Amino acid sequence: MTDTGTLLEDGGTSGSRSRRADGWLADIRISYDRVADSYSDYTRVALAGEPYLLAALALFADLVHAAGGGPVADVGCGPGHVTAHLHKLGVDAFGVDLITAPLAFWSLIHIPDDEIPAVLGHFRRVLRPDEPLLLGFHVGDESRLKTEGYGGHPMKVYVHRRQPDRMATWLRDVGFTVKAQMLLGLDERFPGAVLFAHRRP
């Protein structure tokens, strides 16, 4: 599997689309490089207080084992906290990211809508038939420019919130069967969702 930058940039269908992708990808790299230390501190204990998210990861690990194991890519892994947790669950997980900070788990939130089908298509391409995919993302209908990040450092990244039904439709359109969804933190300011899908043959 290639790194996320290649996955995204290869999804373009024209020179202008590729140039647009270079712009927002560069913003993501630069922004997260600036907040790398603070973000790493934040994520170090992020899973500890999330029992439902831990349950989703445990289910995903069971699905991976049932499908015969094999390597699992944590795409947009950041400092690797989810990758490390999957290792504890016996999953042969490795992380890929755009940034130098130490599953597609909340990494699609920075990718524009018109790029999502190509990205999901690449996910399908590298999975064997019936292998599982786990996606996590913020729920909502709006996009906003984030100008300040962890530790108060300047950032320039768009955060796109999406409805689970919309993400499920994109998955089905590129060749996945959506098996389940879990909504998280419904009474919080920024609720989340987790979708479980399998690659169709």
C-alpha positions as CSV (number, residue, x, y, z in Angstrom):
1,M,0.0,0.0,0.0
2,T,1.3,3.4,-0.9
3,D,1.3,6.3,1.5
4,T,-1.8,8.5,1.8
5,G,-0.3,11.3,-0.2
6,T,0.1,9.1,-3.2
7,L,-3.4,7.6,-2.7
8,L,-5.0,11.0,-2.8
9,E,-2.9,12.7,-5.5
10,D,-3.3,9.7,-7.9
11,G,-7.1,10.1,-7.6
12,G,-7.1,13.2,-9.6
13,T,-8.6,13.2,-13.1
14,S,-7.0,16.4,-14.4
15,G,-4.0,18.6,-13.9
16,S,-6.1,21.3,-12.2
17,R,-7.6,18.7,-9.8
18,S,-4.1,17.5,-9.0
19,R,-2.9,21.1,-8.3
20,R,-5.9,21.7,-6.0
21,A,-5.1,18.5,-4.1
22,D,-1.5,19.6,-3.8
23,G,-2.7,22.8,-2.1
24,W,-4.9,21.2,0.6
25,L,-2.5,18.3,1.2
26,A,0.3,20.8,1.8
27,D,-1.9,22.7,4.2
28,I,-2.6,19.5,6.1
29,R,1.1,18.5,6.3
30,I,2.2,21.9,7.4
31,S,-0.6,22.4,10.0
32,Y,-0.2,19.0,11.7
33,D,3.6,19.3,11.7
34,R,3.1,22.5,13.7
35,V,0.9,20.9,16.3
36,A,2.6,17.5,16.3
37,D,3.9,17.5,19.9
38,S,0.6,18.9,21.3
39,Y,-1.5,16.5,19.2
40,S,0.6,13.6,20.3
41,D,0.1,14.5,24.0
42,Y,-3.7,14.9,23.4
43,T,-4.0,11.5,21.7
44,R,-1.9,9.6,24.2
45,V,-4.9,9.2,26.5
46,A,-7.7,9.8,24.0
47,L,-8.9,6.2,23.8
48,A,-8.9,5.6,27.5
49,G,-12.1,7.6,28.1
50,E,-14.0,6.2,25.0
51,P,-15.5,2.8,25.9
52,Y,-17.7,2.8,22.8
53,L,-14.9,3.5,20.5
54,L,-12.8,0.8,22.2
55,A,-15.7,-1.6,21.6
56,A,-15.8,-0.7,17.9
57,L,-12.0,-1.3,17.6
58,A,-12.4,-4.7,19.4
59,L,-15.2,-5.7,17.0
60,F,-13.0,-4.5,14.0
61,A,-10.1,-6.7,15.4
62,D,-12.4,-9.7,15.6
63,L,-13.6,-9.1,12.0
64,V,-10.0,-8.9,10.8
65,H,-9.1,-12.2,12.5
66,A,-12.3,-13.8,11.1
67,A,-11.2,-12.7,7.6
68,G,-7.9,-14.4,8.0
69,G,-5.7,-11.7,9.5
70,G,-3.1,-10.0,7.3
71,P,-1.8,-6.5,7.5
72,V,-4.2,-3.6,8.4
73,A,-3.4,0.0,7.4
74,D,-4.3,2.7,9.9
75,V,-4.6,5.5,7.2
76,G,-4.0,8.9,8.7
77,C,-2.6,7.4,11.9
78,G,-1.2,10.6,13.4
79,P,1.0,9.6,16.4
80,G,-0.2,6.0,16.1
81,H,-2.4,5.6,19.1
82,V,-5.0,3.5,17.3
83,T,-2.3,1.5,15.5
84,A,-0.8,0.6,18.9
85,H,-4.2,-0.3,20.3
86,L,-4.9,-2.7,17.4
87,H,-1.5,-4.3,18.0
88,K,-2.6,-5.0,21.6
89,L,-5.7,-6.7,20.1
90,G,-3.4,-9.0,18.0
91,V,-3.9,-7.2,14.7
92,D,-0.9,-6.8,12.3
93,A,-1.5,-3.1,12.0
94,F,0.8,-0.4,10.5
95,G,0.3,3.3,10.2
96,V,0.6,5.7,7.3
97,D,0.3,9.5,7.4
98,L,1.2,12.7,5.6
99,I,2.9,14.2,8.6
100,T,6.1,13.7,10.6
101,A,4.2,13.4,13.9
102,P,4.9,10.2,15.6
103,L,-7.9,3.1,9.7
104,A,-9.1,5.7,8.1
105,F,-9.9,6.9,11.6
106,W,-11.0,10.6,11.6
107,S,-8.6,11.3,8.7
108,L,-11.2,11.8,6.0
109,I,-12.5,14.8,7.8
110,H,-9.9,17.0,6.0
111,I,-10.5,15.7,2.5
112,P,-12.9,17.6,0.2
113,D,-16.2,16.0,-0.8
114,D,-15.2,15.7,-4.5
115,E,-12.1,13.6,-3.5
116,I,-13.8,11.2,-1.2
117,P,-15.0,8.7,-3.9
118,A,-11.5,8.4,-5.3
119,V,-10.0,7.8,-1.8
120,L,-12.6,5.2,-1.0
121,G,-11.9,3.6,-4.4
122,H,-8.3,3.3,-3.4
123,F,-9.2,1.7,-0.1
124,R,-11.3,-0.9,-2.0
125,R,-8.4,-1.5,-4.5
126,V,-6.0,-2.6,-1.7
127,L,-8.5,-4.8,0.2
128,R,-9.3,-8.4,-0.7
129,P,-12.9,-9.4,-1.2
130,D,-14.9,-9.5,2.1
131,E,-12.2,-7.8,4.1
132,P,-13.4,-5.2,6.6
133,L,-13.0,-1.4,6.5
134,L,-13.6,0.8,9.5
135,L,-14.2,4.6,9.0
136,G,-14.5,7.2,11.8
137,F,-15.6,10.8,11.2
138,H,-17.4,13.8,12.6
139,V,-21.1,14.0,12.0
140,G,-22.7,17.1,10.6
141,D,-23.6,19.1,7.5
142,E,-21.0,21.8,7.4
143,S,-17.3,22.5,6.7
144,R,-15.2,25.0,8.5
145,L,-11.7,26.4,8.3
146,K,-9.7,25.5,11.4
147,T,-7.1,28.2,12.0
148,E,-5.9,27.2,15.5
149,G,-5.0,23.8,16.7
150,Y,-3.7,21.8,19.6
151,G,-1.6,23.8,21.9
152,G,-2.8,27.1,20.3
153,H,-0.6,26.6,17.2
154,P,-1.8,28.1,13.9
155,M,-3.4,25.7,11.4
156,K,-5.0,26.0,8.0
157,V,-7.2,22.9,7.5
158,Y,-10.8,22.5,6.6
159,V,-12.8,20.1,8.8
160,H,-15.7,18.5,6.9
161,R,-18.6,17.0,8.9
162,R,-20.8,14.5,7.1
163,Q,-23.9,12.5,7.7
164,P,-23.5,8.7,8.0
165,D,-26.0,8.1,5.2
166,R,-23.9,10.2,2.8
167,M,-20.7,8.3,3.7
168,A,-22.5,5.0,3.4
169,T,-23.7,5.9,-0.1
170,W,-20.1,6.8,-1.2
171,L,-19.0,3.4,0.1
172,R,-21.7,1.5,-1.7
173,D,-21.0,3.4,-4.9
174,V,-17.3,2.3,-5.0
175,G,-17.9,-1.3,-4.1
176,F,-18.4,-1.8,-0.4
177,T,-21.3,-3.3,1.5
178,V,-22.0,-1.3,4.6
179,K,-22.6,-3.6,7.6
180,A,-23.2,-1.4,10.6
181,Q,-22.9,2.2,11.9
182,M,-22.4,3.5,15.4
183,L,-23.1,7.1,16.5
184,L,-20.9,8.5,19.3
185,G,-21.3,11.5,21.6
186,L,-24.8,12.5,20.3
187,D,-25.2,15.1,23.1
188,E,-21.7,16.5,22.5
189,R,-20.7,19.5,20.5
190,F,-19.1,17.4,17.8
191,P,-20.7,14.0,17.6
192,G,-18.9,11.2,15.7
193,A,-19.8,8.1,13.7
194,V,-18.1,4.8,12.9
195,L,-19.0,2.8,9.8
196,F,-18.2,-0.9,9.3
197,A,-18.0,-2.0,5.7
198,H,-16.7,-5.0,3.7
199,R,-15.3,-4.9,0.2
200,R,-17.6,-6.6,-2.3
201,P,-16.1,-9.3,-4.5
